[in-house]
């Protein structure tokens, strides 16, 4: 099933005196790029969390925010670094003596770096990972479901646009034979107008007409365009990351459309090609959001 790269998932888990809240947001991205925000004393779990997320989300920028509270593990008790605090007060007092307005206050000193230190709390790794894993899995699953819902909407839009493209290329195929016949007729009339009937080499005329027909033939381009459309539709039903493949197929469609346009020599076909390219560009824009 097609998945969008835009999604959100949230979970709140509570067990054995511990509480974890996980939020996951995903947006467009070429690769699977995961950023994890969690308490510093739990940083050892970051690689595990990234591995868990990338097991479900192949592409996109993923932002994981985790808050954790436990009756057993806290941020630690703050301890005053007296030497650091005294040094700050001494230096700030020197600034006052130099004529700067104000006096060192408790709030101003307490907010300075390293005035307080926090002991890293001890945690039971297995216990903490158990609740973190549950919270992350729940949030990832919710995010994945949202991405699939959005992906289904995109797939419906894609199918409609591919149907439009099939209709347009069919019109081109209908017009192609009349275009070649008209070109043959114009060439023959031009030669006959420039030369006397006796001077016209009919075999040469037929050869030039054959060369013209071969150069302007768009049968292969139309066949390949149909093939790309079919592959695009088949790819929508794959249960894997397909964004890059869809983008490649659209590039091929655009290449065939450009070739048809350059060979056309017909205003009506040229107009249809413009419509085809507009639909392809709309698809390319939407595919940027496909995993």
NORCORSUL-V268135 format. One line per field, one symbol per residue. ss: DSSP state (a for helix, b for strand, c for the rest). phi: phi as a letter, one per 40 degrees, with the letter a starting at -180 (. if undefined). burial: + if it has 16 or more other C-alpha atoms within 10 Angstrom, else -. A space follows every 10 residues. Layout:
ss = ???
phi = ???
burial = ???
This chain:
ss = cccbccbbbb bbbbbccbbb bbbbbbbccc cbbbbbbcca aaaaaaaaaa aaaacccccb bbbbbbbbbb cccccccbbb caaaaaaaaa aaaaaaaccc cccccaaaaa cccccbbbcc ccccaaaaaa aaaaaaaaaa aaaaaaaaaa aaaaaaaaaa aaaaaaaaaa aaaaaaaaaa aaaaaaaaaa aaaacccccc caaaaaaaaa aaaaaaccaa aaaaaaaaaa aaaaaacccc ccaaaaaaaa aaaaaaaaaa aaaaccaaaa aaaaaaaaaa aaaaaaaccb c
phi = .cbccbaaaa abbbafgbbb bbbbbbbdac bcbbbbbadd cbcccddccc cccccbbcbh cbbbbbbbba ccbbchccbc cdcccccccc cccccccchc chbdbdcccc cccgcbbbcc ccbcdccccd cccccccccc cccccccccc cccccccccc cccccccccc cccccdcccc cccccccccc ccccbcdccc cccccccccc cccccccbdc cccccdcccc ccccccccca cbdccccccc ccdccccccd cccdgacccd cccccccccc cccccccdbc c
burial = -+++++++++ +++----+++ +++++++++- -+++-+---- ++--+---++ --++--++++ ++++++-+-+ --+------- ---++--++- -+-------- --------+- ----++---- -------++- ++++++++++ ++++++++++ ++-++--+-- ++--++-++- -++--+--++ --++--++-- -+-------- ----+---+- --+--+++-- ++--++-++- -++-++---- +++--++-++ +-++-+++++ +--+-+--++ -++--++-++ --++-+++++ +
